[in-house]
Amino acid sequence: MEIITQKLIYIALFIFIIHSIETLAYAVRLSGARVRMIASALSLFNIMVMFSRLANMMQQPFTGSLIDTAPTHNAQEFVETQFRFLIGASTVGTVFGMLLLPTFVALFSRAIIHLSEEKGSVPSLFKRLFSSQYIKRGITHFSLPKFSYLKDTKIKDIPVRLFLINMIITAIYTIGVLAALYAALLTPERASTAIMASGLINGMATILLVIFVDPKVSVVADDVVNQRGNYQTLKNISLMMVTSRLLGTLLAQLFFIPGAKYIAWFTQFIV
């Protein structure tokens, strides 16, 4: 049976889009501080997160179907290969988002200003953004990252603890659904319990992100707006965050099987 199927490629594309969007979300905070409109930037950030979550919900049933269509012979090895391919798609999506980060900082800066001009009307903003005139203007702002973008970025200014926490949380979030589905193969008698654990894992990862990561970056962004900090510091932290996110998707490859085994073991205390 073929491992790389058309369905798997479609799912990988969804995951690619999800991680690209979540990586580019860091550009919104940078843009908000740049134009000194953090509240409007957070509104735009929430819209991006909503699209990311919607795409995530859309791909989950299709990902689950990979378990149902797996061959009875060597099912675990077959599904593991497919799921590692999907984890790889999250890494590629993150890299793609990183490459577009400078471009989207410029575009989001203008989008935040337009949102203010439209009195907070999102439909009016979208109508304006997707007009042919704006699209043509947006193309002129496209640029790949250059080494000059890293100018004045110092490794010693990177908060190591925050870097590691974000990396681990990203790894957990990346494998949450996949590890739970794979755990269903490891414990077929408790398959439903294992699958439903994915919501708990992703929920915990989100809570940890909100508690330990987001407030730190938000305070730095507020300091820039209130002229208590400088934009370069926020830029350094944002670059650090996307880098730790990339490493988190790579770490997810290591966490995948141990995570699935832990979920399979934990389900015995629920049933």
Disulfide bonds with the S-S distance in Angstrom:
none
